[in-house]
Amino acid sequence: MSCIKSVCWSRTLLSCVIALFSIHCAFAQKSISAPEAKSHIGEQARVCGKVASTHFAYRSKGSPTFLNLDEPYPNQVFTAMIWIEDRAKFGYPEKRYANQHVCVVGLIQSYRGTPEIILRNPAQVEVGRQN
C-alpha cells in the first residue's frame, strides 16, 4: 500500500513541478497588452494590464470572480477569471487585485468575443509589474 501512495505522491509532485516550470517560463517571455490578447487566442501567454473592474458573481453558476483589465465591464478588453473551487487560494481577489497593474499567465481563450485566461493558482498572477 505504501508503494502505491509513494507512486501517487511522486506523480503529484512531478505534476506540480511541471506546472510551476511552465508558469515560470511564461513569466520569462515577453508580455502582451490586454488589447493584444485577442490576436493570441489559443496561445499560452503573459498578458498585462490594469485591473479596471472586478466582480465576484457568487449567484452565477460556478461563482466566478472576474478581473477585467484596462476597461471596466461591460467594455472590458480582457478578463482573468477565477472559478469558485480555486477562489480560496486567492483570498479576496476582487479586493486584492482591484486597481492594481497585473500580469497573468495561461492559455488565452475567447468567451463571447472577449479574450480571457482562467486562473487556477496565484502563481499565475504577478502584481505591480508593467511588462
CYANA upper distance limits for C-alpha pairs under 8 A (distance plus 0.5 A):
  1 MET  CA      5 LYS  CA      6.96
  2 SER  CA      6 SER  CA      6.50
  3 CYS  CA      7 VAL  CA      6.68
  4 ILE  CA      8 CYS  CA      6.75
  5 LYS  CA      9 TRP  CA      6.50
  6 SER  CA     10 SER  CA      6.55
  7 VAL  CA     11 ARG  CA      6.70
  8 CYS  CA     12 THR  CA      6.64
  9 TRP  CA     13 LEU  CA      6.57
 10 SER  CA     14 LEU  CA      6.56
 11 ARG  CA     15 SER  CA      6.60
 12 THR  CA     16 CYS  CA      6.78
 13 LEU  CA     17 VAL  CA      6.71
 14 LEU  CA     18 ILE  CA      6.66
 15 SER  CA     19 ALA  CA      6.65
 16 CYS  CA     20 LEU  CA      6.62
 17 VAL  CA     21 PHE  CA      6.54
 18 ILE  CA     22 SER  CA      6.62
 19 ALA  CA     23 ILE  CA      6.76
 20 LEU  CA     24 HIS  CA      6.56
 20 LEU  CA    123 ALA  CA      8.29
 21 PHE  CA     25 CYS  CA      6.61
 22 SER  CA     26 ALA  CA      6.67
 23 ILE  CA     27 PHE  CA      6.76
 23 ILE  CA    105 VAL  CA      7.16
 23 ILE  CA    106 GLY  CA      8.11
 23 ILE  CA    123 ALA  CA      7.75
 23 ILE  CA    124 GLN  CA      6.94
 24 HIS  CA     28 ALA  CA      6.77
 25 CYS  CA     29 GLN  CA      7.02
 26 ALA  CA     44 GLN  CA      7.90
 26 ALA  CA     45 ALA  CA      6.74
 26 ALA  CA     46 ARG  CA      6.61
 26 ALA  CA    105 VAL  CA      6.78
 26 ALA  CA    106 GLY  CA      8.25
 27 PHE  CA     31 SER  CA      8.41
 27 PHE  CA     46 ARG  CA      6.77
 27 PHE  CA    105 VAL  CA      7.34
 29 GLN  CA     45 ALA  CA      8.41
 29 GLN  CA     46 ARG  CA      7.74
 30 LYS  CA     46 ARG  CA      7.72
 30 LYS  CA    131 ASN  CA      7.91
 31 SER  CA     45 ALA  CA      7.83
 31 SER  CA     46 ARG  CA      5.56
 31 SER  CA     47 VAL  CA      6.24
 31 SER  CA     48 CYS  CA      7.00
 31 SER  CA    103 CYS  CA      8.39
 31 SER  CA    131 ASN  CA      5.95
 32 ILE  CA     36 GLU  CA      6.54
 32 ILE  CA     37 ALA  CA      7.20
 32 ILE  CA     45 ALA  CA      8.04
 32 ILE  CA     46 ARG  CA      6.73
 32 ILE  CA     47 VAL  CA      5.48
 32 ILE  CA     48 CYS  CA      6.72
 32 ILE  CA    131 ASN  CA      8.12
 33 SER  CA     37 ALA  CA      7.07
 33 SER  CA     47 VAL  CA      6.05
 33 SER  CA     48 CYS  CA      5.63
 33 SER  CA     49 GLY  CA      6.67
 34 ALA  CA     38 LYS  CA      8.50
 34 ALA  CA     47 VAL  CA      6.36
 34 ALA  CA     48 CYS  CA      6.43
 34 ALA  CA     49 GLY  CA      6.26
 34 ALA  CA     69 LEU  CA      6.98
 34 ALA  CA     70 ASP  CA      7.40
 34 ALA  CA     77 VAL  CA      6.74
 34 ALA  CA     78 PHE  CA      5.96
 35 PRO  CA     77 VAL  CA      6.24
 35 PRO  CA     78 PHE  CA      7.45
 36 GLU  CA     40 HIS  CA      7.73
 37 ALA  CA     41 ILE  CA      7.30
 37 ALA  CA     47 VAL  CA      7.39
 37 ALA  CA     78 PHE  CA      7.74
 37 ALA  CA    108 ILE  CA      7.72
 37 ALA  CA    115 PRO  CA      6.74
 38 LYS  CA    110 SER  CA      8.33
 38 LYS  CA    114 THR  CA      7.74
 38 LYS  CA    115 PRO  CA      6.02
 40 HIS  CA     45 ALA  CA      8.35
 40 HIS  CA    108 ILE  CA      7.27
 41 ILE  CA    107 LEU  CA      8.37
 41 ILE  CA    108 ILE  CA      5.56
 41 ILE  CA    109 GLN  CA      5.84
 41 ILE  CA    110 SER  CA      7.03
 41 ILE  CA    115 PRO  CA      7.40
 42 GLY  CA    107 LEU  CA      6.81
 42 GLY  CA    108 ILE  CA      5.97
 42 GLY  CA    109 GLN  CA      6.34
 43 GLU  CA    107 LEU  CA      6.06
 43 GLU  CA    108 ILE  CA      6.20
 44 GLN  CA    105 VAL  CA      7.75
 44 GLN  CA    106 GLY  CA      5.69
 44 GLN  CA    107 LEU  CA      4.80
 44 GLN  CA    108 ILE  CA      6.73
 45 ALA  CA    105 VAL  CA      6.18
 45 ALA  CA    106 GLY  CA      6.24
 45 ALA  CA    107 LEU  CA      6.92
 45 ALA  CA    108 ILE  CA      7.39
 46 ARG  CA    103 CYS  CA      6.75
 46 ARG  CA    104 VAL  CA      6.00
 46 ARG  CA    105 VAL  CA      4.93
 46 ARG  CA    106 GLY  CA      7.31
 47 VAL  CA    103 CYS  CA      5.82
 47 VAL  CA    104 VAL  CA      5.84
 47 VAL  CA    105 VAL  CA      6.95
 48 CYS  CA    101 HIS  CA      7.79
 48 CYS  CA    102 VAL  CA      6.10
 48 CYS  CA    103 CYS  CA      4.54
 48 CYS  CA    104 VAL  CA      6.91
 48 CYS  CA    130 GLN  CA      7.45
 48 CYS  CA    131 ASN  CA      6.98
 49 GLY  CA     69 LEU  CA      5.96
 49 GLY  CA     70 ASP  CA      6.25
 49 GLY  CA    101 HIS  CA      6.07
 49 GLY  CA    102 VAL  CA      6.24
 49 GLY  CA    103 CYS  CA      7.06
 49 GLY  CA    130 GLN  CA      8.11
 50 LYS  CA     69 LEU  CA      5.76
 50 LYS  CA     70 ASP  CA      5.64
 50 LYS  CA     99 ASN  CA      6.80
 50 LYS  CA    100 GLN  CA      6.17
 50 LYS  CA    101 HIS  CA      4.66
 50 LYS  CA    102 VAL  CA      6.64
 51 VAL  CA     67 LEU  CA      6.64
 51 VAL  CA     68 ASN  CA      6.09
 51 VAL  CA     69 LEU  CA      4.96
 51 VAL  CA     70 ASP  CA      6.62
 51 VAL  CA     71 GLU  CA      8.39
 51 VAL  CA     97 TYR  CA      7.22
 51 VAL  CA     98 ALA  CA      6.18
 51 VAL  CA     99 ASN  CA      5.54
 51 VAL  CA    100 GLN  CA      6.09
 51 VAL  CA    101 HIS  CA      6.70
 51 VAL  CA    102 VAL  CA      7.57
 52 ALA  CA     67 LEU  CA      8.21
 52 ALA  CA     68 ASN  CA      6.28
 52 ALA  CA     69 LEU  CA      5.86
 52 ALA  CA     70 ASP  CA      5.84
 52 ALA  CA     71 GLU  CA      5.85
 52 ALA  CA     72 PRO  CA      5.41
 52 ALA  CA     98 ALA  CA      7.58
 52 ALA  CA     99 ASN  CA      6.45
 53 SER  CA     67 LEU  CA      6.67
 53 SER  CA     68 ASN  CA      5.75
 53 SER  CA     69 LEU  CA      7.68
 53 SER  CA     71 GLU  CA      7.86
 53 SER  CA     72 PRO  CA      5.26
 53 SER  CA     73 TYR  CA      7.03
 53 SER  CA     98 ALA  CA      7.17
 53 SER  CA     99 ASN  CA      8.02
 54 THR  CA     65 THR  CA      7.76
 54 THR  CA     66 PHE  CA      5.86
 54 THR  CA     67 LEU  CA      5.15
 54 THR  CA     68 ASN  CA      6.58
 54 THR  CA     72 PRO  CA      8.45
 54 THR  CA     94 GLU  CA      5.63
 54 THR  CA     95 LYS  CA      8.39
 54 THR  CA     98 ALA  CA      6.99
 55 HIS  CA     65 THR  CA      6.07
 55 HIS  CA     66 PHE  CA      5.64
 55 HIS  CA     67 LEU  CA      7.39
 55 HIS  CA     94 GLU  CA      6.57
 56 PHE  CA     63 SER  CA      7.50
 56 PHE  CA     64 PRO  CA      6.58
 56 PHE  CA     65 THR  CA      4.72
 56 PHE  CA     66 PHE  CA      6.90
 56 PHE  CA     94 GLU  CA      7.11
 57 ALA  CA     63 SER  CA      5.74
 57 ALA  CA     64 PRO  CA      5.97
 57 ALA  CA     65 THR  CA      6.50
 57 ALA  CA     66 PHE  CA      8.35
 58 TYR  CA     62 GLY  CA      8.33
 58 TYR  CA     63 SER  CA      4.80
 58 TYR  CA     64 PRO  CA      7.24
 58 TYR  CA     65 THR  CA      8.43
 59 ARG  CA     63 SER  CA      6.63
 60 SER  CA     64 PRO  CA      7.68
 62 GLY  CA     83 TRP  CA      6.54
 62 GLY  CA     84 ILE  CA      6.48
 63 SER  CA     83 TRP  CA      6.74
 63 SER  CA     84 ILE  CA      5.77
 64 PRO  CA     81 MET  CA      7.04
 64 PRO  CA     82 ILE  CA      6.02
 64 PRO  CA     83 TRP  CA      5.03
 64 PRO  CA     84 ILE  CA      6.27
 65 THR  CA     81 MET  CA      6.15
 65 THR  CA     82 ILE  CA      5.56
 65 THR  CA     83 TRP  CA      6.96
 65 THR  CA     84 ILE  CA      8.02
 65 THR  CA     87 ARG  CA      8.24
 65 THR  CA     93 PRO  CA      7.99
 65 THR  CA     94 GLU  CA      7.48
 66 PHE  CA     79 THR  CA      6.92
 66 PHE  CA     80 ALA  CA      6.53
 66 PHE  CA     81 MET  CA      5.26
 66 PHE  CA     82 ILE  CA      7.16
 66 PHE  CA     94 GLU  CA      7.99
 67 LEU  CA     79 THR  CA      6.05
 67 LEU  CA     80 ALA  CA      5.55
 67 LEU  CA     81 MET  CA      6.73
 67 LEU  CA     94 GLU  CA      7.49
 67 LEU  CA     97 TYR  CA      8.23
 67 LEU  CA     98 ALA  CA      8.38
 68 ASN  CA     72 PRO  CA      6.45
 68 ASN  CA     73 TYR  CA      7.17
 68 ASN  CA     76 GLN  CA      6.13
 68 ASN  CA     77 VAL  CA      7.90
 68 ASN  CA     78 PHE  CA      6.38
 68 ASN  CA     79 THR  CA      5.03
 68 ASN  CA     80 ALA  CA      6.98
 69 LEU  CA     76 GLN  CA      6.83
 69 LEU  CA     77 VAL  CA      7.01
 69 LEU  CA     78 PHE  CA      5.89
 69 LEU  CA     79 THR  CA      6.60
 69 LEU  CA     80 ALA  CA      8.31
 70 ASP  CA     76 GLN  CA      7.28
 70 ASP  CA     77 VAL  CA      7.21
 70 ASP  CA     78 PHE  CA      8.08
 71 GLU  CA     75 ASN  CA      6.30
 71 GLU  CA     76 GLN  CA      5.05
 71 GLU  CA     77 VAL  CA      6.75
 72 PRO  CA     76 GLN  CA      5.60
 76 GLN  CA    114 THR  CA      8.15
 77 VAL  CA    114 THR  CA      6.83
 77 VAL  CA    115 PRO  CA      7.66
 78 PHE  CA    114 THR  CA      6.53
 78 PHE  CA    115 PRO  CA      5.67
 78 PHE  CA    116 GLU  CA      6.13
 79 THR  CA    114 THR  CA      7.82
 79 THR  CA    115 PRO  CA      6.98
 79 THR  CA    116 GLU  CA      5.11
 79 THR  CA    117 ILE  CA      7.14
 80 ALA  CA    104 VAL  CA      7.91
 80 ALA  CA    116 GLU  CA      5.98
 80 ALA  CA    117 ILE  CA      5.47
 80 ALA  CA    118 ILE  CA      6.34
 80 ALA  CA    119 LEU  CA      7.06
 81 MET  CA    116 GLU  CA      7.55
 81 MET  CA    117 ILE  CA      6.82
 81 MET  CA    118 ILE  CA      5.32
 81 MET  CA    119 LEU  CA      6.33
 82 ILE  CA     86 ASP  CA      6.94
 82 ILE  CA     87 ARG  CA      6.65
 82 ILE  CA    118 ILE  CA      6.44
 82 ILE  CA    119 LEU  CA      5.67
 82 ILE  CA    120 ARG  CA      7.06
 83 TRP  CA     87 ARG  CA      6.71
 83 TRP  CA    118 ILE  CA      8.36
 83 TRP  CA    119 LEU  CA      8.33
 83 TRP  CA    120 ARG  CA      8.20
 84 ILE  CA     88 ALA  CA      8.16
 86 ASP  CA     90 PHE  CA      7.88
 86 ASP  CA    119 LEU  CA      8.47
 86 ASP  CA    120 ARG  CA      6.15
 86 ASP  CA    121 ASN  CA      7.68
 87 ARG  CA     91 GLY  CA      7.11
 87 ARG  CA     92 TYR  CA      8.10
 87 ARG  CA     93 PRO  CA      8.12
 88 ALA  CA     92 TYR  CA      8.20
 89 LYS  CA    121 ASN  CA      7.30
 89 LYS  CA    122 PRO  CA      7.20
 90 PHE  CA    121 ASN  CA      8.07
 90 PHE  CA    122 PRO  CA      6.41
 91 GLY  CA     96 ARG  CA      8.17
 92 TYR  CA     96 ARG  CA      6.40
 93 PRO  CA     97 TYR  CA      6.18
 93 PRO  CA     98 ALA  CA      8.28
 94 GLU  CA     98 ALA  CA      6.46
 97 TYR  CA    101 HIS  CA      8.47
 97 TYR  CA    102 VAL  CA      8.19
 97 TYR  CA    127 VAL  CA      8.19
100 GLN  CA    127 VAL  CA      7.20
100 GLN  CA    128 GLY  CA      6.99
101 HIS  CA    127 VAL  CA      6.49
101 HIS  CA    128 GLY  CA      5.53
101 HIS  CA    129 ARG  CA      7.05
101 HIS  CA    130 GLN  CA      7.31
102 VAL  CA    125 VAL  CA      7.12
102 VAL  CA    126 GLU  CA      6.02
102 VAL  CA    127 VAL  CA      5.00
102 VAL  CA    128 GLY  CA      6.27
102 VAL  CA    129 ARG  CA      6.82
102 VAL  CA    130 GLN  CA      7.95
103 CYS  CA    125 VAL  CA      6.28
103 CYS  CA    126 GLU  CA      5.64
103 CYS  CA    127 VAL  CA      7.09
103 CYS  CA    129 ARG  CA      7.35
103 CYS  CA    130 GLN  CA      8.16
103 CYS  CA    131 ASN  CA      8.06
104 VAL  CA    117 ILE  CA      8.09
104 VAL  CA    119 LEU  CA      8.50
104 VAL  CA    124 GLN  CA      5.94
104 VAL  CA    125 VAL  CA      5.12
104 VAL  CA    126 GLU  CA      6.93
105 VAL  CA    117 ILE  CA      7.88
105 VAL  CA    124 GLN  CA      5.55
105 VAL  CA    125 VAL  CA      7.20
106 GLY  CA    117 ILE  CA      6.30
106 GLY  CA    118 ILE  CA      7.66
106 GLY  CA    119 LEU  CA      7.94
106 GLY  CA    124 GLN  CA      7.58
107 LEU  CA    117 ILE  CA      6.32
107 LEU  CA    118 ILE  CA      8.07
108 ILE  CA    115 PRO  CA      6.74
108 ILE  CA    116 GLU  CA      6.00
108 ILE  CA    117 ILE  CA      5.54
109 GLN  CA    115 PRO  CA      6.01
109 GLN  CA    116 GLU  CA      5.76
109 GLN  CA    117 ILE  CA      6.73
110 SER  CA    114 THR  CA      5.84
110 SER  CA    115 PRO  CA      4.87
110 SER  CA    116 GLU  CA      6.39
111 TYR  CA    115 PRO  CA      6.83
111 TYR  CA    116 GLU  CA      7.40
119 LEU  CA    124 GLN  CA      7.02
120 ARG  CA    124 GLN  CA      8.08
121 ASN  CA    125 VAL  CA      8.44
